[in-house]
Amino acid sequence: MATQRPRLLVLASTFPRWAGDTEPRFVESLSYELAKSFFQKGYIEAAEEALGHIRGEPPEDIGGDLQLLRASVLMALKRNQQAAQLLEQWNGAPESAGYAHYNRGIALMRAGDYEHAIESLERVADLPAEGEEMLALRDKANLTLAYAFTQSAAFDRAQARLEKVRLQGPFSNRALLAL
């Protein structure tokens, strides 16, 4: 028996539409919120459909978040090369660039492009980080790099990355076990 997925209906207006007319801004914001909610609940195809209602330039306040959400949906659909291409040029806030580079690195790894994945992850791992959230992201990037180097038998490089993981961070146990 096939499972039913949620259907999305977005009503933007009650007046007739004409060729070249654009969606009102609230439709794009609504579609973004719906896509985010669907993605968080595991309805990946519904999230992709909701994202399809966002055309043109996204509202400035959600530009980077929208880019990350689109990439996350593509990665969940196993379209990792597309996700990596989407994140290649970051359009969001500079303080969120680390997330874009990390996700791009993961997408490239899943697509089998380890050389570029390592470059992207090294950008995150070598970022000057302030605040617990960014420090944890940097630790996670170092741990991911160590696993990648271990897979390619570059044990010295793996050990160097593991030693960069903070002892008091959320990834310290994994890093210590890998050493």
SERO-4910 file (N, C-alpha, C, O; in steps of 0.05 Angstrom, whole numbers):
BEGIN
 pado doro    nc1    nc2    nc3   cac1   cac2   cac3    cc1    cc2    cc3    oc1    oc2    oc3
  Met    A     17    -24      0      0      0      0     18     25      0     36     28     17
  Ala    A     13     43    -18     29     67    -21     22     87      1     -1     90      8
  Thr    A     43    100     12     37    120     32     30    146     19     41    153     -2
  Gln    A     12    160     31      4    186     20     21    207     32     25    208     56
  Arg    A     31    225     14     47    247     24     29    272     25      9    274     10
  Pro    A     35    290     42     19    314     44     20    330     18     40    331      4
  Arg    A     -2    342     10     -4    358    -13     -3    387     -5    -12    394     17
  Leu    A      7    404    -21     11    432    -15     -6    449    -34     -4    446    -59
  Leu    A    -22    466    -23    -38    485    -39    -32    513    -28    -37    518     -5
  Val    A    -22    530    -45    -16    557    -37    -34    575    -53    -32    577    -77
  Leu    A    -51    589    -39    -69    609    -51    -58    636    -46    -55    645    -23
  Ala    A    -52    651    -67    -39    677    -64    -59    700    -66    -55    721    -54
  Ser    A    -79    696    -82    -97    719    -86   -124    709    -96   -127    686   -104
  Thr    A   -143    727    -96   -169    721   -107   -175    735   -133   -196    732   -145
  Phe    A   -155    751   -142   -159    766   -167   -146    751   -190   -128    735   -185
  Pro    A   -154    755   -215   -141    741   -237   -112    748   -240   -104    771   -235
  Arg    A    -96    729   -248    -67    733   -252    -62    737   -281    -78    728   -298
  Trp    A    -41    751   -288    -34    756   -316     -5    747   -321     10    742   -302
  Ala    A      1    745   -346     28    736   -354     49    755   -343     47    779   -345
  Gly    A     69    743   -330     91    759   -319     86    770   -292    103    783   -280
  Asp    A     63    764   -280     56    773   -253     74    757   -234     79    734   -238
  Thr    A     82    770   -212     99    756   -192     82    750   -168     61    762   -162
  Glu    A     91    730   -153     78    723   -128     81    745   -107    103    757   -106
  Pro    A     61    751    -92     64    770    -70     85    760    -50     88    735    -47
  Arg    A     99    778    -37    121    770    -19    111    751      3    127    733     11
  Phe    A     87    754     13     78    737     35     76    708     26     79    690     43
  Val    A     72    703      1     70    675     -9     97    662     -7    100    639      0
  Glu    A    118    677    -14    145    666    -12    153    661     17    165    640     23
  Ser    A    146    679     35    152    674     63    136    651     74    146    635     90
  Leu    A    111    649     66     94    627     75    105    600     64    106    580     78
  Ser    A    112    600     39    123    576     27    149    567     41    154    543     45
  Tyr    A    166    586     48    190    580     63    184    568     90    196    547     97
  Glu    A    165    579    105    158    568    131    146    540    128    151    523    145
  Leu    A    129    537    108    118    510    103    140    490     97    140    467    107
  Ala    A    158    497     79    180    480     71    197    472     96    204    449     99
  Lys    A    203    492    112    219    486    136    204    467    155    216    448    165
  Ser    A    178    471    158    162    453    175    161    425    164    165    406    178
  Phe    A    156    423    138    155    397    125    181    382    128    182    358    133
  Phe    A    203    397    123    230    384    125    235    374    153    245    352    157
  Gln    A    229    390    173    233    382    201    217    357    208    224    342    226
  Lys    A    194    354    195    176    331    201    183    307    184    170    286    186
  Gly    A    202    310    165    210    288    148    195    285    122    198    265    109
  Tyr    A    179    305    115    164    304     90    181    319     69    176    342     62
  Ile    A    201    305     59    221    318     42    209    326     15    215    349      6
  Glu    A    193    309      3    181    317    -23    163    340    -20    162    358    -38
  Ala    A    148    342      2    130    364      6    146    390     11    138    411      2
  Ala    A    169    387     24    186    410     28    197    420      2    198    444     -3
  Glu    A    204    402    -16    214    409    -42    192    423    -58    198    443    -72
  Glu    A    168    413    -56    146    426    -70    140    454    -60    136    472    -76
  Ala    A    141    457    -34    137    484    -22    159    503    -31    154    526    -37
  Leu    A    184    494    -32    206    511    -41    202    519    -70    212    540    -78
  Gly    A    189    502    -86    184    508   -114    166    533   -118    165    544   -140
  His    A    152    541    -97    135    565    -99    150    591    -94    139    613    -97
  Ile    A    175    588    -88    192    612    -83    208    617   -109    226    601   -116
  Arg    A    201    638   -123    213    644   -148    227    671   -146    220    689   -131
  Gly    A    248    674   -162    262    700   -162    279    704   -137    286    684   -124
  Glu    A    284    728   -131    301    735   -107    285    730    -82    262    740    -79
  Pro    A    296    715    -63    282    710    -38    282    735    -21    299    753    -25
  Pro    A    263    737     -2    264    760     16    291    761     30    302    740     38
  Glu    A    302    784     34    329    788     44    333    775     72    354    764     77
  Asp    A    312    776     88    315    765    115    317    735    117    326    724    137
  Ile    A    310    721     95    312    692     96    330    681     74    331    656     70
  Gly    A    345    697     60    362    688     38    380    665     44    380    645     31
  Gly    A    397    669     65    416    648     72    402    623     83    410    601     77
  Asp    A    382    627    100    368    604    111    354    588     89    353    564     90
  Leu    A    343    603     69    330    589     47    350    573     31    345    551     23
  Gln    A    374    584     27    395    570     12    403    544     27    406    523     15
  Leu    A    406    546     53    413    522     70    390    502     69    395    478     67
  Leu    A    366    511     71    343    493     70    341    478     43    337    454     42
  Arg    A    344    493     21    344    481     -5    366    459     -7    361    438    -18
  Ala    A    389    466      2    411    447      1    406    422     18    412    400     10
  Ser    A    394    426     42    387    404     59    367    386     47    368    361     49
  Val    A    347    398     33    327    382     19    340    365     -3    334    342     -6
  Leu    A    357    378    -18    371    364    -40    388    341    -29    389    319    -41
  Met    A    401    346     -7    418    325      5    400    302     15    407    278     12
  Ala    A    377    308     26    359    287     36    348    271     12    341    247     15
  Leu    A    346    284    -11    337    270    -35    360    256    -50    356    246    -72
  Lys    A    384    256    -38    408    244    -49    417    257    -75    428    244    -92
  Arg    A    411    283    -77    421    299   -100    443    317    -90    442    341    -90
  Asn    A    465    303    -81    486    317    -67    502    336    -84    511    357    -75
  Gln    A    507    329   -109    522    347   -127    507    373   -131    519    394   -131
  Gln    A    481    372   -134    465    396   -136    466    413   -111    468    437   -112
  Ala    A    465    400    -88    467    414    -62    494    428    -60    495    451    -51
  Ala    A    515    414    -68    542    426    -66    544    451    -85    555    471    -77
  Gln    A    532    449   -109    533    471   -127    517    495   -116    525    518   -119
  Leu    A    494    489   -104    478    510    -92    493    525    -70    490    549    -68
  Leu    A    509    511    -55    523    523    -32    551    535    -40    564    547    -24
  Glu    A    558    531    -65    584    541    -74    587    571    -70    608    580    -62
  Gln    A    566    585    -76    566    614    -73    547    622    -51    523    621    -54
  Trp    A    558    628    -27    542    634     -4    529    662     -6    543    681    -12
  Asn    A    503    663     -2    487    688     -5    476    698     22    461    718     22
  Gly    A    482    684     43    471    692     69    489    709     86    509    720     76
  Ala    A    482    710    111    498    726    130    526    714    134    528    689    134
  Pro    A    546    730    137    573    720    140    576    701    164    592    682    163
  Glu    A    562    706    185    564    689    209    552    661    205    557    643    221
  Ser    A    537    657    183    526    631    177    542    616    155    535    594    148
  Ala    A    563    629    145    578    617    123    590    590    131    593    572    114
  Gly    A    598    587    156    609    561    165    590    538    161    599    516    153
  Tyr    A    564    542    165    545    521    161    543    514    131    541    491    124
  Ala    A    544    534    114    543    529     85    568    513     76    565    494     61
  His    A    591    521     85    615    507     78    616    478     89    624    459     75
  Tyr    A    606    475    113    605    448    125    586    430    109    593    408    101
  Asn    A    562    440    104    542    424     89    551    419     60    546    397     49
  Arg    A    565    438     48    576    434     22    597    411     23    598    394      5
  Gly    A    614    412     43    634    390     46    621    363     49    631    344     37
  Ile    A    600    361     65    587    336     68    574    327     42    575    303     35
  Ala    A    561    345     28    548    338      2    569    329    -18    564    309    -32
  Leu    A    592    342    -19    614    334    -37    624    306    -29    630    290    -47
  Met    A    627    301     -3    636    274      5    616    253     -4    624    232    -14
  Arg    A    591    258      0    570    239     -8    570    235    -38    563    213    -48
  Ala    A    578    256    -53    579    254    -82    605    241    -92    608    236   -115
  Gly    A    623    236    -73    648    223    -80    671    242    -88    692    233    -97
  Asp    A    667    268    -85    687    288    -92    703    296    -67    698    317    -55
  Tyr    A    721    278    -58    734    281    -32    754    305    -33    757    319    -12
  Glu    A    766    310    -55    785    333    -56    772    359    -50    782    375    -33
  His    A    750    365    -63    735    390    -58    721    390    -31    718    410    -19
  Ala    A    713    366    -22    700    364      4    720    372     26    713    386     44
  Ile    A    744    362     23    764    369     43    770    398     43    773    410     65
  Glu    A    771    411     20    776    440     18    754    455     33    759    474     48
  Ser    A    729    447     28    706    460     40    706    456     70    701    475     85
  Leu    A    711    432     79    712    427    108    735    441    122    733    449    145
  Glu    A    758    443    108    781    457    120    775    487    124    785    499    142
  Arg    A    758    498    106    750    526    110    735    530    137    739    550    150
  Val    A    719    510    144    704    511    169    723    506    192    722    519    213
  Ala    A    739    485    189    756    476    211    777    498    218    787    498    241
  Asp    A    784    514    199    805    535    204    793    563    209    808    582    211
  Leu    A    766    564    212    754    590    217    760    599    246    761    583    264
  Pro    A    765    625    249    766    635    276    737    635    287    719    648    276
  Ala    A    733    621    309    706    617    319    702    631    346    720    630    363
  Glu    A    679    644    349    671    655    374    644    644    381    627    640    364
  Gly    A    640    639    406    615    628    415    614    597    413    628    586    397
  Glu    A    599    585    431    598    556    433    589    543    407    599    522    400
  Glu    A    569    555    394    558    543    370    579    540    348    581    519    335
  Met    A    593    562    343    613    561    322    638    545    330    650    532    312
  Leu    A    644    544    355    666    527    364    659    497    360    675    481    352
  Ala    A    634    490    365    624    463    361    625    456    332    632    433    324
  Leu    A    617    475    315    617    470    286    646    465    276    651    447    260
  Arg    A    664    481    286    692    478    279    703    450    289    717    437    274
  Asp    A    695    442    313    703    415    323    691    393    305    705    374    299
  Lys    A    666    397    297    653    377    281    667    374    254    670    353    243
  Ala    A    675    397    242    690    397    217    717    383    220    725    367    203
  Asn    A    731    388    242    756    375    247    753    345    250    769    329    239
  Leu    A    732    337    264    726    308    267    719    295    240    729    273    235
  Thr    A    703    308    225    696    298    198    720    296    180    723    276    166
  Leu    A    737    316    181    762    314    166    780    291    175    792    277    158
  Ala    A    781    287    201    797    264    211    787    238    201    802    220    193
  Tyr    A    760    234    200    749    210    190    755    207    160    762    185    151
  Ala    A    754    229    145    760    228    116    789    221    112    796    205     94
  Phe    A    807    232    128    836    226    125    841    197    133    859    184    121
  Thr    A    827    187    153    831    159    161    822    140    138    835    120    133
  Gln    A    800    147    125    791    131    102    811    129     80    814    109     66
  Ser    A    826    151     76    846    151     55    875    144     65    894    149     51
  Ala    A    876    133     89    901    125    102    921    147    106    945    142    107
  Ala    A    912    172    108    929    195    115    928    199    145    916    218    155
  Phe    A    939    180    160    936    179    189    949    203    203    938    212    224
  Asp    A    971    213    193    983    237    205    965    261    204    962    276    223
  Arg    A    952    265    180    934    287    177    909    283    194    898    302    205
  Ala    A    900    259    197    877    253    214    883    259    243    867    272    257
  Gln    A    906    251    252    914    256    280    916    286    285    908    295    306
  Ala    A    927    301    266    929    330    269    901    343    272    898    361    288
  Arg    A    882    333    257    855    344    259    841    336    285    827    352    297
  Leu    A    846    312    294    834    302    319    845    318    342    830    324    362
  Glu    A    870    326    341    882    341    363    872    370    364    876    383    384
  Lys    A    859    379    343    847    406    343    819    407    356    809    429    361
  Val    A    807    384    361    781    383    373    784    390    403    801    378    416
  Arg    A    768    408    412    770    417    440    763    394    459    746    377    454
  Leu    A    777    393    482    772    373    502    746    377    517    734    357    527
  Gln    A    736    401    518    711    407    532    687    410    514    666    420    522
  Gly    A    690    403    489    668    407    470    650    382    467    657    361    478
  Pro    A    629    384    451    610    361    448    622    338    431    610    316    431
  Phe    A    644    342    418    655    321    401    682    310    413    696    295    399
  Ser    A    688    318    437    713    309    449    715    279    453    736    267    448
  Asn    A    694    266    462    694    237    466    701    222    440    717    204    440
  Arg    A    687    230    419    692    217    393    721    221    383    734    203    373
  Ala    A    731    246    387    758    252    379    778    236    396    798    225    385
  Leu    A    774    234    421    792    219    439    792    189    432    813    176    432
  Leu    A    768    179    426    766    151    419    780    145    393    792    124    389
  Ala    A    779    164    374    792    160    348    822    162    350    836    151    333
  Leu    A    832    177    370    861    179    373    872    152    381    896    149    385
***
